[in-house]
């Protein structure tokens, strides 16, 4: 398996894990009766993250370009950063974003974070190794070696 294909599979697989976990937990994040108005519902945030991860995964899988790797990196790295930040810090409500502090740790959070980390690192590597303007999304590592 070429390096380009491996990076695409790692990005897509990591983002798929992220998407599945966020989609499964979205209903648990629905706002309660005491949620202040003007707050984005937590379940909407989780559904949006799941959709963004799935779309970014498919884009990289089928169109490995610098911009698709960049998008995948932003989606994966921001999710990984958020899960870690909200594990350690209780910001309360941040503007329209509801209080997301969750100091507990469980298997699905580990799966999500691992997927996000793998996807972010593979997307970063893909961003720097994909050929600029490559028509088929090939990577430099997949190019034939001249003799």
DASUL-V396696 format. One record per residue. N is the residue number from 1. RES is the residue in one small letter. SS is DSSP state (H for helix, E for strand, - for the rest). Layout:
n	res	ss
N	RES	SS
N	RES	SS
This chain:
n	res	ss
1	x	-
2	x	-
3	x	H
4	x	H
5	x	H
6	x	H
7	x	H
8	x	H
9	x	H
10	x	H
11	x	H
12	x	H
13	x	H
14	x	H
15	x	H
16	x	H
17	x	H
18	x	H
19	x	H
20	x	H
21	x	H
22	x	H
23	x	H
24	x	H
25	x	H
26	x	H
27	x	H
28	x	H
29	x	H
30	x	-
31	x	-
32	x	-
33	x	-
34	x	-
35	x	-
36	x	-
37	x	-
38	x	-
39	x	-
40	x	E
41	x	-
42	x	H
43	x	H
44	x	H
45	x	H
46	x	H
47	x	H
48	x	H
49	x	H
50	x	H
51	x	H
52	x	H
53	x	H
54	x	H
55	x	H
56	x	H
57	x	H
58	x	H
59	x	H
60	x	H
61	x	H
62	x	H
63	x	-
64	x	-
65	x	-
66	x	H
67	x	H
68	x	H
69	x	H
70	x	H
71	x	H
72	x	H
73	x	H
74	x	H
75	x	H
76	x	H
77	x	H
78	x	H
79	x	H
80	x	H
81	x	H
82	x	H
83	x	H
84	x	H
85	x	H
86	x	H
87	x	H
88	x	H
89	x	-
90	x	-
91	x	-
92	x	-
93	x	-
94	x	E
95	x	-
96	x	-
97	x	E
98	x	-
99	x	-
100	x	-
101	x	-
102	x	-
103	x	-
104	x	-
105	x	-
106	x	-
107	x	H
108	x	H
109	x	H
110	x	H
111	x	H
112	x	H
113	x	H
114	x	H
115	x	H
116	x	H
117	x	H
118	x	H
119	x	H
120	x	H
121	x	H
122	x	H
123	x	H
124	x	H
125	x	H
126	x	H
127	x	H
128	x	H
129	x	H
130	x	E
131	x	-
132	x	-
133	x	-
134	x	-
135	x	-
136	x	-
137	x	-
138	x	-
139	x	E
140	x	H
141	x	H
142	x	H
143	x	-
144	x	-
145	x	-
146	x	-
147	x	-
